């Protein structure tokens, strides 16, 4: 996945794996070889997720980087848009 700054120039990120979260058909679960991921949100809204501790919660998150360690994002009850998993 490519990231761009506000001037539409590509930003290189070393050592970080980014993956678009597609909730159009199903929930998003962490990659099997990773313990958790954090969230980058494109558009503010509610996100139903399972925390690293195993608790399922729904939180309102602003657009931008959200340092919440989670293992799953649910399609149901998630209204935020443009979600990206940061590993």
PyMOL commands that set and color helices and strands:
alter all, ss='L'
color gray80, all
select strands_A, chain A and resi 3-4+10-11+18-20+28-29+37-41+45-51+56-61+64-73+84-86
alter strands_A, ss='S'
color yellow, strands_A
deselect
rebuild
show_as cartoon
